[in-house]
Amino acid sequence: MDLETILDDRDRLTRTLLAGTLAVVSLRSFRKKNRLLGVLAGAGAVGLGYTAAVRSPDVTEESDAADESVRDVETTGEDGGMRCPACSEPIVVGESRRPNANNQIVHERCL
């Protein structure tokens, strides 16, 4: 058995046990007329039970691919920092900046 499979099985078992525990807490709370705790525990039981029953794909693989497309930023200059297209000065962290009409990041004073 693969280590990831073992860890995945343990994770699923833990979520199932926690969902069962929260379901019991929810039922006891409803019997004691504590509806708020019953509703919250029931919602937690449903959420944990759903994630234990449905096997979701690795989110990290999808997010890495999405991050690469977002990181497409034009940087010019030797330091690799952003430069204002209007005045050609570097844009420093903390400076106020905004997109212009062409959707390029420029200094606020250069607008």
C-alpha positions as CSV (number, residue, x, y, z in Angstrom):
1,M,0.0,0.0,0.0
2,D,1.2,3.5,-0.9
3,L,1.8,6.0,1.9
4,E,-0.6,8.5,0.3
5,T,-3.3,5.9,0.2
6,I,-2.8,5.1,3.9
7,L,-3.0,8.8,4.9
8,D,-6.0,9.3,2.7
9,D,-7.8,6.3,4.3
10,R,-7.0,7.7,7.8
11,D,-8.2,11.2,6.8
12,R,-11.5,9.7,5.5
13,L,-11.9,7.6,8.7
14,T,-11.3,10.6,10.9
15,R,-13.8,12.7,9.0
16,T,-16.4,10.0,9.2
17,L,-15.9,9.6,13.0
18,L,-16.1,13.3,13.5
19,A,-19.2,13.5,11.4
20,G,-20.8,10.8,13.5
21,T,-19.8,12.5,16.7
22,L,-21.3,15.8,15.6
23,A,-24.5,14.0,14.5
24,V,-24.9,12.6,18.0
25,V,-24.2,16.0,19.6
26,S,-26.8,17.5,17.3
27,L,-29.4,14.9,18.3
28,R,-28.7,15.3,22.0
29,S,-28.9,19.1,21.7
30,F,-32.3,19.0,20.0
31,R,-33.6,16.7,22.8
32,K,-32.4,19.2,25.4
33,K,-34.1,22.1,23.5
34,N,-30.8,23.7,22.6
35,R,-31.6,24.4,19.0
36,L,-28.7,26.6,18.1
37,L,-26.1,24.1,19.1
38,G,-28.1,21.4,17.4
39,V,-28.2,23.3,14.1
40,L,-24.5,24.1,14.2
41,A,-23.5,20.5,15.1
42,G,-25.8,19.2,12.4
43,A,-24.3,21.5,9.8
44,G,-20.8,20.4,10.8
45,A,-21.9,16.8,10.6
46,V,-23.3,17.2,7.1
47,G,-20.2,19.1,5.9
48,L,-17.7,16.6,7.3
49,G,-19.8,13.7,6.1
50,Y,-20.0,15.1,2.6
51,T,-16.2,15.6,2.4
52,A,-15.6,12.1,3.7
53,A,-18.0,10.5,1.2
54,V,-17.0,12.5,-1.9
55,R,-13.4,12.1,-3.0
56,S,-12.2,15.5,-4.3
57,P,-9.2,15.9,-6.7
58,D,-6.1,17.6,-5.4
59,V,-6.7,21.3,-5.3
60,T,-3.0,22.2,-5.3
61,E,-2.5,21.0,-8.9
62,E,-5.4,23.2,-10.2
63,S,-4.3,26.2,-8.2
64,D,-0.7,26.0,-9.4
65,A,-1.9,26.1,-13.0
66,A,-4.2,29.0,-12.3
67,D,-1.5,31.0,-10.5
68,E,0.9,30.7,-13.5
69,S,-1.6,32.4,-15.8
70,V,-2.2,35.2,-13.3
71,R,1.5,35.8,-12.8
72,D,1.9,37.0,-16.3
73,V,3.2,40.5,-15.5
74,E,5.3,42.6,-17.7
75,T,8.5,43.6,-15.9
76,T,11.1,45.8,-17.5
77,G,14.4,46.9,-16.1
78,E,17.5,45.3,-14.7
79,D,16.0,44.8,-11.2
80,G,13.0,42.9,-12.5
81,G,10.6,45.4,-10.9
82,M,7.6,47.1,-12.4
83,R,8.1,50.4,-14.3
84,C,5.5,53.1,-14.9
85,P,4.8,53.2,-18.7
86,A,4.1,57.0,-18.4
87,C,7.3,58.2,-16.7
88,S,9.5,55.1,-17.0
89,E,10.4,55.3,-13.2
90,P,10.2,52.2,-11.1
91,I,7.1,51.5,-9.1
92,V,8.1,50.9,-5.5
93,V,6.2,48.9,-3.0
94,G,3.9,51.2,-1.0
95,E,3.6,53.9,-3.7
96,S,0.0,54.7,-4.8
97,R,-0.7,53.3,-8.2
98,R,-3.7,52.6,-10.4
99,P,-4.5,51.2,-13.8
100,N,-4.8,53.7,-16.6
101,A,-7.2,53.7,-19.6
102,N,-5.0,51.0,-21.3
103,N,-5.2,48.8,-18.1
104,Q,-1.5,49.4,-17.4
105,I,-0.3,50.0,-13.9
106,V,1.0,53.6,-13.5
107,H,1.8,56.0,-10.7
108,E,-1.3,57.8,-9.4
109,R,0.5,61.1,-10.1
110,C,1.0,60.1,-13.7
111,L,-2.7,59.7,-14.5
